[in-house]
Amino acid sequence: MTSSEAASAPTGWPPLREELRGLEPYGAPQLDVPVQLNVNENPYGPSAECVADIATAVAEAAGSLNRYPDREFVELRAALAGYLARDTPHDIDAAQVWAANGSNEVMLQLLQAFGGPGRVALSFAPTYSMYPEYARDTMTEWVQGHREGDFSLDLDHARDLIKERQPSVVLLPSPNNPTGTALPPEAVTTLCETAAESERGGIVVVDEAYGEFRRSGTPSALELLPQHRNLVVSRTMSKAFALAGARVGYLAAAPEICDAIRVVRLPYHLSAVTQAVALAALRHAPELLGRVDELRAERDATVSWLRGQGLTVADSDANFALFGTFADRHAVWQRLLDRGVLIREVGPDGWLRVSIGTAEEMATFRQALTEVLAQEASQS
Ligand SMILES: *Cc1c(COP(=O)(O)O)cnc(C)c1O
C-alpha cells in the first residue's frame, strides 16, 4: 500500500460492527504443558479399537465426498435419540433431536431462530461465558440475573425476572459451568411454566454439557420433556463422551423446535466426515463413557481434598471443581502453571476451576497446589 492510499483509508478499518471493536475472541489459553486441567476435557482418549472403527467409517465416507452429506442426518439423529433413551423413561424420537458442530453451534442456532433484535436472552450469573456472545452475535438483548451465594438458583428472583423481561430464550446450564451446580427438576418445571406464560412463550434451554457426570439422585431434564413443549435439553459429545475434537453437540426438544432451527441452519452444516465419526463413536458409547464413574469418584475426592486444605469448594455434579477464594487468583494460577499444571481462571472474583483428570494428573495437581498454598502462607 502506498502512503497516499493508507492516508485515504477510513479510520477504524476493517468495518467491524461498532459493538465488536476491540473485543478479543473467546477461548482459554491453549498451552503445551504436562498437566492440562483447564477446559473440562475427558482425559482418556479412545481405545485403539474405537480409533480403528472411526478410521474405517471416515474412509467409507471419503469415497463419496464429491457429494453433499445427508442434510437431515437422519441416521445420526436416530442414533443420538437411542443414546438419550438411557436417561429418561420416555421415548425420544429422531424428529426431536437436532445436532451441529458442538453444542455451542446448537445454542447459537437457537438464538438465531428464537432471539434477535427486540428480543431478550436470559441467564443467571455465574453462568457459561459463551452465552452473552451468542446474544451479541444475534443482536439479542442479554439479561443476567444472579444466583445465591452457594450458586443455587433463587427461584423467586428467577420467576420475577422472567415475568419482568419476557425472555424468548432462557439459558440454564445444569450442571452449571463454572460452578458445577445442578438444577433440581422442580426448578426446571417452575421456569418452564413461567416462561410458557410469558408473552412469546419463551423456550428454556437446559444445557446438560456435563449431564453424564451428575451425581446419583440428580435426574436429567430429559425426563421432563413430555411435560413442557418449550423445554430444550442440550448435550454434547465433547465432555463425558471424550470427543471434543470431533465437534458434535445436539439437543432434544419438541419437533417444532427442531423444525424452527432447520430454517436458520446453514445447508449441510454437519459434514459427512463428522456424521461418520459421531456414528462410529456412538457404537462405542459404553467404552467412551466407561471412565465417567472413575472421573466422578476422582471429582468427589478432589472436592473433599480441597476442603481439607481449608478452601471453599462449590458442590459439583460436573467433571470440575470451582474452589477459592484467593486474594490474587492470578498469582495462584501462574504458580500452578510454573509447576506444569494448567487450570482455569474463571468464575467470580477469587475463584479458580480445575478440571478432573486422571488419578496421576490429580496427584500432580494436589502436590503443586500444596506447594503454592505453603508459599502463600509463608508470605502472609
Ligand atoms: C463445554 C461446554 C459446552 C460444550 O461445548 P461444545 O461446543 O459442545 O464443545 C456447552 N455448554 C457448556 C456450559 C460447556 O461448559
The ligand as an SDF file (V2000), in Angstrom:
LIG
                    3D

 15 15  0  0  0  0  0  0  0  0999 V2000
  -18.1330  -27.3310   27.2480 C   0  0  0  0  0  0  0  0  0  0  0  0
  -19.4810  -26.7400   27.2900 C   0  0  0  0  0  0  0  0  0  0  0  0
  -20.3390  -26.8780   26.2070 C   0  0  0  0  0  0  0  0  0  0  0  0
  -19.9680  -27.7370   25.0390 C   0  0  0  0  0  0  0  0  0  0  0  0
  -19.3570  -27.1520   24.0270 O   0  0  0  0  0  0  0  0  0  0  0  0
  -19.1820  -27.9100   22.6220 P   0  0  0  0  0  0  0  0  0  0  0  0
  -19.3790  -26.8090   21.6710 O   0  0  0  0  0  0  0  0  0  0  0  0
  -20.2290  -28.9650   22.5160 O   0  0  0  0  0  0  0  0  0  0  0  0
  -17.8090  -28.4720   22.6610 O   0  0  0  0  0  0  0  0  0  0  0  0
  -21.6190  -26.3800   26.2920 C   0  0  0  0  0  0  0  0  0  0  0  0
  -22.0360  -25.7570   27.4010 N   0  0  0  0  0  0  0  0  0  0  0  0
  -21.2550  -25.6110   28.4670 C   0  0  0  0  0  0  0  0  0  0  0  0
  -21.8010  -24.9600   29.6860 C   0  0  0  0  0  0  0  0  0  0  0  0
  -19.9500  -26.0880   28.4450 C   0  0  0  0  0  0  0  0  0  0  0  0
  -19.1640  -25.9120   29.5000 O   0  0  0  0  0  0  0  0  0  0  0  0
  1  2  1  0
  2  3  1  0
  2 14  2  0
  3  4  1  0
  3 10  2  0
  4  5  1  0
  5  6  1  0
  6  7  2  0
  6  8  1  0
  6  9  1  0
 10 11  1  0
 11 12  2  0
 12 13  1  0
 12 14  1  0
 14 15  1  0
M  END
$$$$
